[in-house]
């Protein structure tokens, strides 16, 4: 929440009165008492204004004018819409208030205490990075941010989900480059890792002595300075083309380099002052260098194996690897492809180590250097023994190159605050971009099924496209809780254009309604188990899963239906005003403009059709039982085209709001006319600023071309009638045709690449 965090820290080498003070690697500002008092007042004003509206307008109108059918229907529907929208605003204020209280009470663990904690405990962690058709440079930065975590026993696994044998040269070239990333990073880390392991072995014999030699301190200082220079040299060699590259260089590479250089300066200052650190602290500091550069990296491709699920979604990509952890396998070539047979360790071709923790990390996310240390230290506290997931909901990269990326980033940063408030009331949801998860908790919620004779393990459900939300409910049903760490330690890319944003937000709007029944089951089960859900937890969870649906339909009613002017009241504005004032204040605190609150309103208007499509898809799945395909957010440098429906929808909103303004203005319905003009103006500004007139024209032409030129399907060639010669391996493996089949199909012939 402090824009200054994005300024590269000055690298000074003086120690003492002018010691270098690096900014914290995360944002943590203790809110003032005035901000907390304002938050409480905003909640009270919202509730009082809504109650005043119901009494002074709805009840009074019934008493004064009677209850005609038309007016009654309008009054009831308007009250329902206003109540749901006010409820969402109230939940925002409550979650915001919970976040402010958590920020105020948060005490950052000193670095020395972190080092001491991990000097006696080294819980293994596997970082899983699911990737599908990603740009190699994007994945590379993510892997580096994970590899440079200052964490012991770290394994980083890139889960490549691309088809393993593409024929297009460009696709194959990108895939091969992605496959080489793990070896490239391992090779780059080899020099510092070897240097610091050798130095650690050299001083191991002195551990029995409590006396620290000044030369040893200077040697350790030199190692820290060497590590800082190594990282700085890497940063200098990086190619910087956009704000994400800048963040990677300044916060991931130079941030760690400055931190290590600061420790080196401190050690040199201690040596020059004749005050030596304790032997135990020297061991911890040397161990820190070793573990920072000792990550193990590898790549895994589930689609190379016929015995693993090939369902096209991130959940099953993660499930396939997690299901193999702690087991040993032999690869067996069959007519359907390579399958994995579980065997004893000594007979294995593939051994997947098990670890206490699993970190899931999206391929376009970056972690600050202390992410793993701080979250695992939190999970290791005795009171957190039943916490399954610890995370820091991701923040947006600053310095976006487009208006829409900047504003979408603002909404993302606000969500970070609201998720902190959810933890305050025990209503945390897993946000899938990054999370540290206890492997034991995943084992509790696993579902095992058989597909084609092979065991498929589902830890993260893929029934909906918001798999992390559903998994949060599953964990709660098994007695686990989730927590958000009150610092910004992770950052993720925001869609830079409207086309890719449509894909992301349509997916986010799809699935919440489908998961609501699970929430009711969890509430019943917890009540029977003697650990009932609190009322505030239920309200926040329901709002999180269903607010997109009712807010979209509510806003649609307000835009489309000409409500009687007698139903309008200043109290409606009074109920909404605290919400907008609080959001404006939050935006200003996070380095945006207060006026961005109006831009976000217009932004939400042009996204209303997108959210509506996601909600309709949820209802479609509920009625048909057919799973909605997972749509990945495009992460490409070029712009993603927008479907024609989402280009026409903002134009229709502007036109309809304009007509509504003219009609209400002529009839003297001033309040409705003002609301229509407000919506028309903000939608027009958002359309021009965030979609772009030129982009709309181009996408409309592309849609027309696709409609005119239909892809010609290849003609089917009539069979000659000759029976194909079966492959004996396929016959023995697959068998004959099912009983009752008219004609035996040709056995499968599978080519397996060497």
N, C-alpha and C positions, 0 to 999 in steps of 0.2 A: 504494500500500500504506500510505498515511498518511491517516487520516481527517481530519486537520487541513486537507488541501488543499481541503475543501469549505466551509471557513469563509471568508467574504468578507474579504479583506485590509483592514486599517485603512489609510485614505488620509491619510497625513501628508505635509506639505509641507516639513518641515524637512530641511535638508541638512547634512552634516558628521557630528558625533558621534551625531546621532539620525536618520541617513538612513533612509528607508523601506526595509524589507526585504520585498519581496513573496515569497510562496511560489512555488516553481518551478511552471510551468504543467503539469507532469507529476509523477508520483510516481517518485522514485528514491531509495531508501534503501540505503546500502551495508551489506550483511549483516555481522554480527560473525563473528569466527573461531570462536566457540562454535557458531553456527548451522551453519556449514559443516562443522565437526567432527561435530556431531550428525547431519547428513545422511549423512555417510560411514558413521558407526556404524549408522544405520538400515538402510542398504543391506546391510551385512555381517550384521546380526542377521536380516534377512529371509531371506537365502540360507541361513544356518546353520540357522535354525529349520526351514525347509522340508526341508533335507537330513536334519536330525535326525528329523523326522517320518517321512520315507520309511524311514530305517534302523530307528528304534525302534518304529515301529508297523506299517507295511505289511510290511516284510521279516520282522520278528519274529513277526507273526501267521501268516505263511505257514510259518515254521519250527516254530511251536508247535502250530498247529491243522491243518496240512495245506492242501490246495487244493481244497476242495469247490466245485462249480460255482457255487452261489448266492453263497457268500462271495467267490469269486474275482471274479465279475461286480461285486458290490458294491464290493470293494476297488479294482478297476481303475477303475470309473466314479467312485468318490469321489476317488481319486488324481488322475484327469484333471481333475475339477472344481476341486479344491484347487490343482492346479498352474497351471491357467489363471488363476484368481483371484489367486493369489500372483504370477504373472507380471505381471498388470496393476498390482498394488500395487508391484512392483519397478520397473516402468517409470515409475510416478508418482514414486517416490523418485529415480530416475536423472534424469528430466527436471527435477525440482525442484532437484536438486544442480547440474545444468548451468545453471539459471537463476540460482541463488545466485552461482555463479562469474562469470557474465556481469554481474550487478549489481555485484559487487565490482570487476570490472575496467573497468567502463564509466566513461569520462571525458566529461563533458558539454562540448560545444563552446561556447566563450564567444560571446556575442551579437555582439561586434565581428568575430569571425572569420567568422560567418555572413554579416554584411553585406559584409565584404570579398570573400568568395567570390562573392556574387551581384552585386557591383559590376562585375565583368568578365565575367560569364556570365549570360545570361538565357534558359535553356531553357524553351520553351513547355510549358504544361500545360493539359489539358482535363479538367475535373471532370465526370464523368458521374453523374447522380443518377437511377437508375431508379425510377419511381413508378407504382403502380397502386392506384386507389381509396383513396388516402391522405387523411387529414384535412389540409386546407389549412394549418392552423396548424403541424402537425408538419413538413410540407415547407418551409414558410417559415423555420423555425428552422434546418433543415439547410442551406438555400441561403445564409442569412446567415453561418453558421459557415464555409462554403466561400468566400463572397465576401470575408470579412474576413481571409483568409489573407494574410500579409505576403510575397507571392510575386509576382515580375515576370511579366508576360505570361500572366495567368490567365484562362481561359475556363470558365464554369460553365454546363452545359447540363442542363436538366431533361428527362428522357426520360419523357414522359407516355404511359402504356400503356393508358389507359382507352379504351373504345370512343369514337370521335370524334364520333358524332352520337347521343347518348342522347335518349330521349323523356321520361323521368321528370323532372319539374321540379327535384326535390332533387338528383338526380345531375348534371343539366346545370348547376345553380347552382354545385355544388362544382367541377365541371370548369372552368367559366369562371373561377372564383376562382383555381384553380390555374394556369391559363394566364396570368393577369395578374401572377403573382408576379415573374417576371423583370423586367417593365417597372416594377413598383413598387419593387423593390430598386435597379434602375438609376437611377430618378428620385431615390430617397433618397440615393444615392451621388454624384449629380451635383454638389452644392454642395461637399463636401470635396474631391472629385477636381479640380474646376476651381480651387479656391483653391490647392491644393498644386502643381498643374501650373504655374499662373501664377507662383507664388513660385519654383519651380525655374527657370523661364525667366528670371526677373528677376535671379537670382544666377549664371546660367550664364556671364556675361561675366567674372566674377571668378575663374573656375576657374584661369586662368593664373597668378594670384598665390598665393603660399603664405601670405601674411599674412591673418589673419582679424580682421575688425573686431568689437569688442565689441557694436556695435549689431546686426551680423548674427547673432551668437550669441543675443542677446536676442530677435531676430525669430524665429529658429528655435524658441527656447523657447516663445514665444507661440503659434506654430503647433501645437506638441505639446500645449500646454495647451488650445488651442481644440479640437483633435481629441478630447482626453480629455473635455472638456465636452460635445461633440457626442454622443459615445457614452454618456456618463452621462445626458444628456437622453433619449436613446432608451431607455435602460434604465428610467428613471423612468416612461416612457409605456407600458411593456410590461404586459400583463395576466398576472398570476401566479396560476395555479389549481392547480398540482401541482408535484412535485419536479423534473420535467423543465424546466418553465418557470423554476423557481428556478435551476437549473444554467445555463440559457441566459443569464439575466440576470446572474448573479454571475460565471460563468466565461468566457462568450463576450464579453459586452458590457463589464461592469465590469472583468473581468480585463484585457482589452486597454486599457481606459481607464486603469486604474491603472498599467499598464506604460508607456503613453505619458506619463502625468503624471510618472512617476518620471524618465523621460528629460528632460522639460522642467525638472524641479527640478534635475537634474544640470547641464544647460546654464546655467541661471540661476546656480547655485552657482559654476560655472567662470567666468562673466562677472564675478560679484562678487568672486571671488578673484584676478582678473587673469591667470588661466591659461587660454588659449584652446585648444580642440581643434584638431587639425591640419586643414588644408584638405580632405584626402582623407576624413577622418572626417566633416566637415560635409556633404560631398557625399553620403556614404553615408546619413547620418541624414535628409537631406532626401529622398533617393530612397526611403527606407523609408516615409515618409508618402505619397508618390505611389502606390507600388505597393499599399499597404494598402487604398486606397479606389478602385482603378482596375480592378477585375475587370469583365469583359464577361459579361453573362448573357443567356441565350436559352432557348427551349423547342423541343423537337422531338417530333413524334408520328409514329411509324413506321406506325401503322394508318391514317393518311391516304393512304398510298401502296400501291397494289396490287402494286407490284414488289418490296416488302420482305416479309420473313417476318412472319407474324402469329402464330407459335407462342406459346402462352400460358406464357411463363416469362421470368425475369429475364435469363437468358443470351442469348436471342435479341433481347431489347430492347437489350442492350449491343452485341451483334454487329451489329445493323442500322446503328447509328450509326457504330461503329468502321469498318465496311466502307465508309462514305462519306467518311471523313476523307482530306483531301488531294485531293479530286476535285471536279469541277464538273458540274452537272446542269441540264437543262431539264425542267420539268413538262409532261407531255403528257396531255390528257384522252382516255380511251378508254372503250369500253363497260363495261370491268371496273373502272374507277376511274382515278385519277391514277397514272401511272407516271413514273419518273425515267429520263431518257435522258442518258447521259454525253456532254458536249459540251466544246468549248474554253471557256476562261475568259470570253472576250468574249461568248459566246452564252448564258451560264448564268443561270438564275433562282435557283439554289441553289448556293452555294459553301461547302464544309465545310473549314475550315483544318486542316492537319495539325500535330501537336505532337510533341515528343520524348517526353513523358510523358503517361500517362492515369491519372487518379485515379478509381477506382470507389467510390461512396459510397452506402450505403443511405439511403433517404429518412427514416429515423428515427434517424440517427446525427448526432453533433456532433463537430467537430474543434476542438481547441485551436489557438491562433493560429500556433504555430510548426511545425505538423505538416508542411506542404509543405517549408518551408525545411530542416528537419533531415533529413527522409528523402531529399530530392534531394541535399543535401550529402553524405550517406552514399553514395548511388549514384554520385556524381561522383568518389569516391576511386579511385585507379588500381587498387587490389586488388579493387574491386567492379565491374569492367567487365563481368563475365558474370552479375551479379545482375539478374534480371528483375523481381522483385517485392520491394518494401520496404513494411512495414506495422507498425502497432502493434495487435495483436489487441485488440478493443474491450473496455472495462470497463463496468460497470453504473452507472447513475445511483444515487446514494445518496438516502436519505430516501423509500424506496418506501412507497406507501400501503397495500399489502396484504402479508400474511405471505409469500404464495407468491412475490410479486415480489421481496421482500427475499432470500429463500432462493435463488431462481433466480439473482438477481444475485450471490450469494456463489459459486455454482458457476461463473458466468461469470468472476468475478475470479480464481478459482483457475486457470481455463483460460488466462488471460493469462500467468500465471507458467509454466505447463507449456509453452506455445508458445515462450516464451523459451528454455526448456531444449531444445526441439527444434532451435532454431538452433545451439545449442552443439554438437550432434552432426550437423549438416548435414541434418536431417530436417524442415525447415520446410514447412508446408502453407499455401497461400493461404487466408486466412479472408475470405470475400466481403464482409463489412460495410464494409471500407475497405482500400484498397491503392493504392500508387503503382507503376505498371507501365511498363516501357519499351515504347514502341510497336513498336520493332524486334523485341522478343522475341515479341510477339503475331503479327507478320508471319511469324515462323518456324514457328508452330504452326497457321496458318490452314489450313482445309480449304474448298475451293471446290466447290460443286455447282450444278446447274441445277434450278430448280423452276418449271414452267410457262413456260419460256423465259427466265427471269430468273436472274441470277447471285446466289447466296446464299453469303455468306462466314461461316464459323464460326470465330471465334477462341477463344471459350469454349464447350466442348462442352456440349450439353444432353441427353446420353444418360441421365444420372442427375439427381436433384434436388439433388445436392451438387456442382454444376458446378465450384466453386472447387477442390475436392479433386482432381478428375480433371484439371483444367488444371495443377495442380502437377506431376503425373506427366508430362503432355505437355511441359511446359517442361524438366523434368529429362532427358527423352529427347533433347532438342535441345541439351543442354549448358549450360542455364541453371540458376541456383540462386536461392533465395529467402532472405530474411532478415527477422527481427523486430527492430525497434528497441527497445532495453531501457528504454523509458519509456512511461508511459500518456499518450497524446496523442489518443485517440479514445474516445468513449462512445456507447453505443447503448441503445435501450429494451429492457427485458425484459418478456415477457408478464405482465400484471397479474392474470390469472385462469387457472384450470386449463384452460378450454376453448381459449384461444389457445395456451397452453403445449403442449397435446396436439398441435396442428397443427405447431408448431415442432419439438418433439422427435421426433415421428413422421417428419418429413422428415429430420432429422439422422441417424436410425437407418437410413435407407433409402439404399442405394447403395454403402456401403463395400465390401461383399463383391463387388459387380460390378466394382469398380475394381482389386481385388487382382491379377487376371491382367495388367493393364497394368503393375503394379509389377514382376512377374517379368520381363516383356519389357524394361522399363527396366534391370533388373539385368543381364540378359544383354547388352543393347546396350552398356551402359557398360563391362562387363567386356571385351567385344571391342574397344572403343575405347581401352582402356588406362586408364580412370578408374573402377575398380570401386567399388561402394557398400560402405561400411564395415558391419561386422556390427551395430554399435549403430544405425546409420541404418536398416537393414532391420528390426530388431526394433521400433524406435519407430514406423516407418511401418505395419508390420503391426498393431501394437497400436492405433494410431490408427484404422485402417480396420475392424478386425474385433473389437475388444474389446467393443463394445456387444452384438454377437451372442453371443460366448461368455460374457460376464458375465451376460446375461439368461437364457440357457439354464442356466448353472451355478447361478444363484440359484434358478431355478425347480426344478431337481433337488433342491437342498438343502431347499427348502420342502416339496416334495411327496413325496419318497421317504423312507421310514423306514429310514435306514441303520443297520447294526449298530453298537451302542455301542462295540464293540471297536475300531472305526476312528477313534474320536475320541481326541484327544490335546491336552494343553496346548501342544504345539509348533505346532498349527494356529493357536491364538490368538497364540502368540509370533510367527508369521510375519506375521499381520495387524496386530499392535499397533503396530509402527513406522509403518505407513501412516496409521493413525488419529491417532497422536500428531503426525506431521508435518503432516497436514491441519489438525488443531486449532491447531497453532502458526501455520500460514499464515493461517488465518481470523482469529486474534487479531491478527496483524501488519497485516491489511487492514482492521481496525476492526470485525470481527464478534466473536461470542462463541466461545470454545473449545467450548462445549456445542453449538454449531450442527453439529458433526460428527455428532451423533446425529440431529439434525433432517434433515440431508442424507441419512443412511441411510434414514430413513423416507420422505423425499421420493423417493428412488430406488425404494423398494418400490412406491409408488403409480404410479410411471412405468414399472414393469416391463412391464405390458401394452402400454403405448404403444410402448416400444422393441421389444417382441416383434412388434407389428403392422408396424413399419418393417422389421424383419429379414425377416419373411414376405413383405412386398412386394418386397424385393430378390430373394428366391428365386423369387417368382412371375415377375418380369421376366426373370430368368436362364433360366427354363424356357420361357416363352412368347415371349420376345423383344419383348413389348409394353411400350412406354415408360410409366412411371408418371407420371400428370399432376402438374405442379408445383402444390403447395398453399402459397400465401402465408400467412405468419403474420398473422392479423387485427390491425390497429392502430387500434382504435376505443376511444372513451371508455367505451362500454357493455360489459358482460360478454358473452363469447362462450359460447354453450351447449356443453355437453360431450356427445358421443355416449353413448348408454346403456351400451354395452359397457365404457367406461372409468369409469362410475359403479359398475357392478356388480362389476367386477374387484377393487377394494380391499376391498369387503365380503366377497367370497369369500376373499380372502387372510386377512382377520381371522378369519373363521369356520373356515377350514381350519386355521390356526395354532392357534386355540383348541382344536379337536378333537384336534390332534396333541399339544398340551400335556397334555390330560386323559388321553389314551391312554398317553403315555410316563411321565407322573407315576404312573399306577396300576401300570405295569410296572416302576417303579424305574429307568427310563432317564433319569437326572437331567440329563445333558448335553443330550440332544435336547429334553427338556422345557423346559429353560432357554432354549435357542435358539428354540423355538417361542413361548414366552411373550414373549421379547424382540421377535420379529418382529411378533407380534400387537399388542403395546402400541405400538410405534413406528408401525405402519401405521395404527392407530386414531387416534393423535395427529395424524399427517400428514393423514389423511382429514378430520378435523374442522377442522384449522387451515388447510389449503391448498385443500381443495375446498369444505367447508362443508356442514353437513347441510341447511340451507335451500336452497342452490344445487342440491344433489343431488336434492331433492324436485322443485324447479321443472323441472330438466332432464329428470327421469324423466317428469313430466307432459307436457312438450313432446314427448318422444319418443313417448309413447302417442298424443297428439293427431295427430302426423304419420302414425303408423301407421294410425289409424282413418280419417282424412280423406285419401283418396287424391286427388291432383290429377286433375281430369277433362280428358282430352285432347280437343281439338276434333274433331268428326266430319268425315270427308273427304266432300266434295261430288262427286258423279259428274259427269264431264265431259260437256258437251253434244255433244261430237263435232266442234265447229267448230274448225278450225285457226286459231291466233292469227296475226295479221298480224305478220310479223317486222320488226324494226327494221333498216334497211339498214346502219347503222353496226356493229351487233352481228354481222350476217352477214359483213360484210367483214373484221371484226377476228377473230371467233372461228372462223368457217367453219361448215361443215355438220356433220351428225351423223357419228360414226365409222362406218367401213365395217361392214356387217352389222347395224346398229341397225334395230330394227323400226319405230321412229317417231322422227321428227326432233323434238328438244326445242325449246321456245321459246327463242330467243336471249335472253341476259341483258339486262335493263334496269336500269341503275344510275343512281341519282340522286346527284349530287355537289353537296354544299353549296357555296355561293359562298364 
